[in-house]
Structures are given as structure tokens and as C-alpha cells.
Amino acid sequence: MERLTPVEQRAPGEWQIATVTQIKDETPSVKSFRFALPMWLPHLPGQHYDVRLTDPDGYHAQRSYSVASSPLDQGEIELTIDRLDDGEASPYFHDVVVEGDQVELRGPFTSYFVWRGESPVLLVGGGSGVVPLMAMLRHKRRTMSELDMRLVYSVRHPEDVIYADELGDETVLTYTREPPVGWHGHTGHIDAELLRGPATGAVLAFVCGSTGFVETASDILLDLGMEAESIRTERFGPTSG
Ligand SMILES: Cc1cc2nc3c(=O)[nH]c(=O)nc-3n(C[C@H](O)[C@H](O)[C@H](O)COP(=O)(O)OP(=O)(O)OC[C@H]3O[C@@H](n4cnc5c(N)ncnc54)[C@H](O)[C@@H]3O)c2cc1C
């Protein structure tokens, strides 16, 4: 069994030209992109990269994307991108980028939203907020599979579940709009009833999603008795899962 990679956080590398090696459809609006990096640096699960897109006139659009892969995947990273119809960068990735293309990336960026092997640990994700949590889950499985990690994941519809084929017994789902046929689990937004069990005994919680989702989940965890210092949050944007 391999141990957690002893990675020190440091300044991100320089901008580098990465090559897209694989594109996977996760859901109707989410794709995962694998990149080969010439100046790869190991990351801690939870860290993100910036991407920089430049049009022929020299105009730049720069966005942050969490790493979804384990740092054991040497030389490459996976980013998972939710397509926002009125967005700039995410539709470009979905509609234009193909395998073999080159994209400018920089990272991994220093963050307090990093998991260093603490357990029991609770992960709470809304929509694409599950991405950095998947880096933690994937890395845990490859390093310390017996370790206590629980994931609570909120999505709108059954077809919105990212990484559906990788979720196991550690995961509790809630469907906020429409559950699958025959669903007996939780429906509706996350609440104390849903988080109470997974939060019991957790020494650390990672909460990621839209601002509203993160605030709601953090408030519930505080009400359930977790200390504010034990709740780490990352906000992606205005929508919720
Ligand atoms: C640290 C960090 C990590 C992130 N990791 C991921 C990730 O792993 N996967 C991912 O898909 N996104 C992630 N994001 C969000 C990402 O950086 C972009 O904000 C997102 O892809 C939208 O960019 P865009 O250029 O397509 O849209 P923009 O042109 O920036 O915005 C278009 C419209 O959508 C709104 N908007 C912006 N962001 C969001 C959002 N996240 N949800 C809903 N509406 C939004 C804007 O207010 C605007 O109205 C992360 C953000 C941060 C800060």
C-alpha cells in the first residue's frame, strides 16, 4: 500500500503548454479532460490549476479548475469542467477542445482546501463542487483505502451525477429536483438529517460548490457541533446542485 505523497505546498509553476490526452463525457453538461504536463508538479488533493485561453487578438480569459485526479498520476492531471451556456471558458472546452490540442495551464495553486490524510473526514459537494473531493476520494483509495472518508453529494437530476461509476458505499446522494425512479434515499436540498450521520465523529469537513450551497452546508455542520476551524470551504460560482 502506498502512503500519502509527502507534498509541500509551494509557489505554482510557470505557465506551461499542456496537451489534452483524453476527453470523457461525464454528464450531458460535464466533461473531464486529461492533460499531459511537461513541467508537472505533484499536488495535494483539493488544489487547483488556472487555465489561460488566448484568442487571435491576444485577449485572455483565465479561469480556475480543481484537479480531479490523484497526485499519483505522475506527469498528468485531470480537470472536470461544467459547461455554462452563457460562459466564456467552459463552452470553449466543451465545444472546441479536442484530444491532441494544447492549452496553457499554471499550478497547482497553494490553498487551505487541501486534504493531508486526516480522518474521519467528511466531504460535501454540490454539482461540480464534487471535483476536488473526487481527487481526495481517488487518492484515498490508492493510498489508504481503509481510511474513514464520507461523501455527501447533491445533484439536481439523476443524469447530473459526475463520476457515477466511481461512487461507492462512502457516498450518500441527494437529488434536489428529480430523483431516479424507485429512489428511497434523500431528496431535496442538504439538511441536518442528511448530514448528521456522515458528520458524526468527523475531524475535518471539506465543503465545495456554489456560494449558496457552501454557506448552507457550513451552517448545518456548525449547528451539528463541528468547529468552524474544522470546516474548509471552496466556492465555485452562483448556481447550486
Ligand atoms: C478555486 C476554483 C476552482 C474551480 N474548479 C472548478 C471545477 O473543477 N469545475 C468547474 O466546472 N468549475 C470550476 N470553477 C469555476 C470556474 O473557474 C469558472 O468560473 C466556470 O467554469 C465558469 O467559467 P466561464 O468562463 O464558462 O463562465 P463566465 O464567462 O465566467 O461566466 C458566465 C456566467 O456564469 C456565471 N458563473 C460563473 N461561474 C459560475 C459557476 N461556477 N456556476 C454557475 N454560474 C457561474 C457568471 O456569473 C456569468 O453570469 C472553479 C472556481 C474556482 C474559484
The ligand as an SDF file (V2000), in Angstrom:
LIG
                    3D

 53 58  0  0  0  0  0  0  0  0999 V2000
  -10.7510   27.5470   -6.9700 C   0  0  0  0  0  0  0  0  0  0  0  0
  -11.7910   27.2800   -8.0410 C   0  0  0  0  0  0  0  0  0  0  0  0
  -11.9100   26.0070   -8.5670 C   0  0  0  0  0  0  0  0  0  0  0  0
  -12.8750   25.7400   -9.5610 C   0  0  0  0  0  0  0  0  0  0  0  0
  -12.9830   24.4710  -10.0420 N   0  0  0  0  0  0  0  0  0  0  0  0
  -13.9140   24.1970  -10.9790 C   0  0  0  0  0  0  0  0  0  0  0  0
  -14.0680   22.8630  -11.4740 C   0  0  0  0  0  0  0  0  0  0  0  0
  -13.3750   21.9320  -11.0450 O   0  0  0  0  0  0  0  0  0  0  0  0
  -15.0120   22.6380  -12.4340 N   0  0  0  0  0  0  0  0  0  0  0  0
  -15.8060   23.6600  -12.9160 C   0  0  0  0  0  0  0  0  0  0  0  0
  -16.6400   23.3870  -13.8040 O   0  0  0  0  0  0  0  0  0  0  0  0
  -15.6950   24.9200  -12.4600 N   0  0  0  0  0  0  0  0  0  0  0  0
  -14.7530   25.2150  -11.5160 C   0  0  0  0  0  0  0  0  0  0  0  0
  -14.6110   26.5070  -11.0720 N   0  0  0  0  0  0  0  0  0  0  0  0
  -15.3910   27.5770  -11.7320 C   0  0  0  0  0  0  0  0  0  0  0  0
  -14.6130   28.0580  -12.9780 C   0  0  0  0  0  0  0  0  0  0  0  0
  -13.4400   28.7450  -12.5620 O   0  0  0  0  0  0  0  0  0  0  0  0
  -15.4040   29.0570  -13.8410 C   0  0  0  0  0  0  0  0  0  0  0  0
  -15.8940   30.0650  -13.0120 O   0  0  0  0  0  0  0  0  0  0  0  0
  -16.5450   28.3990  -14.5880 C   0  0  0  0  0  0  0  0  0  0  0  0
  -16.0790   27.3610  -15.4440 O   0  0  0  0  0  0  0  0  0  0  0  0
  -17.2810   29.4560  -15.4410 C   0  0  0  0  0  0  0  0  0  0  0  0
  -16.3980   29.9820  -16.3710 O   0  0  0  0  0  0  0  0  0  0  0  0
  -16.9390   30.5030  -17.7970 P   0  0  0  0  0  0  0  0  0  0  0  0
  -15.8250   31.2820  -18.4130 O   0  0  0  0  0  0  0  0  0  0  0  0
  -17.5050   29.3810  -18.5820 O   0  0  0  0  0  0  0  0  0  0  0  0
  -18.1470   31.4470  -17.4080 O   0  0  0  0  0  0  0  0  0  0  0  0
  -18.0750   33.0320  -17.2100 P   0  0  0  0  0  0  0  0  0  0  0  0
  -17.9560   33.6780  -18.5710 O   0  0  0  0  0  0  0  0  0  0  0  0
  -17.0140   33.3520  -16.2120 O   0  0  0  0  0  0  0  0  0  0  0  0
  -19.4700   33.3130  -16.5430 O   0  0  0  0  0  0  0  0  0  0  0  0
  -20.6980   33.2040  -17.2870 C   0  0  0  0  0  0  0  0  0  0  0  0
  -21.8740   33.4020  -16.3740 C   0  0  0  0  0  0  0  0  0  0  0  0
  -21.9540   32.3210  -15.4290 O   0  0  0  0  0  0  0  0  0  0  0  0
  -21.8390   32.8060  -14.0970 C   0  0  0  0  0  0  0  0  0  0  0  0
  -20.9320   31.8320  -13.4230 N   0  0  0  0  0  0  0  0  0  0  0  0
  -19.5960   31.9120  -13.2640 C   0  0  0  0  0  0  0  0  0  0  0  0
  -19.1180   30.8240  -12.6520 N   0  0  0  0  0  0  0  0  0  0  0  0
  -20.1730   30.0200  -12.4260 C   0  0  0  0  0  0  0  0  0  0  0  0
  -20.3180   28.7260  -11.8440 C   0  0  0  0  0  0  0  0  0  0  0  0
  -19.2790   28.0160  -11.3450 N   0  0  0  0  0  0  0  0  0  0  0  0
  -21.5820   28.2180  -11.8090 N   0  0  0  0  0  0  0  0  0  0  0  0
  -22.6140   28.8870  -12.3160 C   0  0  0  0  0  0  0  0  0  0  0  0
  -22.5440   30.1010  -12.8550 N   0  0  0  0  0  0  0  0  0  0  0  0
  -21.3310   30.6660  -12.9180 C   0  0  0  0  0  0  0  0  0  0  0  0
  -21.2810   34.1730  -14.1850 C   0  0  0  0  0  0  0  0  0  0  0  0
  -21.7340   34.9810  -13.1120 O   0  0  0  0  0  0  0  0  0  0  0  0
  -21.8150   34.6440  -15.5330 C   0  0  0  0  0  0  0  0  0  0  0  0
  -23.1570   35.0920  -15.4040 O   0  0  0  0  0  0  0  0  0  0  0  0
  -13.6880   26.7910  -10.0460 C   0  0  0  0  0  0  0  0  0  0  0  0
  -13.5610   28.0760   -9.4950 C   0  0  0  0  0  0  0  0  0  0  0  0
  -12.6400   28.3230   -8.5140 C   0  0  0  0  0  0  0  0  0  0  0  0
  -12.5340   29.7240   -7.9560 C   0  0  0  0  0  0  0  0  0  0  0  0
  1  2  1  0
  2  3  1  0
  2 52  2  0
  3  4  2  0
  4  5  1  0
  4 50  1  0
  5  6  2  0
  6  7  1  0
  6 13  1  0
  7  8  2  0
  7  9  1  0
  9 10  1  0
 10 11  2  0
 10 12  1  0
 12 13  2  0
 13 14  1  0
 14 15  1  0
 14 50  1  0
 15 16  1  0
 16 17  1  0
 16 18  1  0
 18 19  1  0
 18 20  1  0
 20 21  1  0
 20 22  1  0
 22 23  1  0
 23 24  1  0
 24 25  2  0
 24 26  1  0
 24 27  1  0
 27 28  1  0
 28 29  2  0
 28 30  1  0
 28 31  1  0
 31 32  1  0
 32 33  1  0
 33 34  1  0
 33 48  1  0
 34 35  1  0
 35 36  1  0
 35 46  1  0
 36 37  1  0
 36 45  1  0
 37 38  2  0
 38 39  1  0
 39 40  1  0
 39 45  2  0
 40 41  1  0
 40 42  2  0
 42 43  1  0
 43 44  2  0
 44 45  1  0
 46 47  1  0
 46 48  1  0
 48 49  1  0
 50 51  2  0
 51 52  1  0
 52 53  1  0
M  END
$$$$
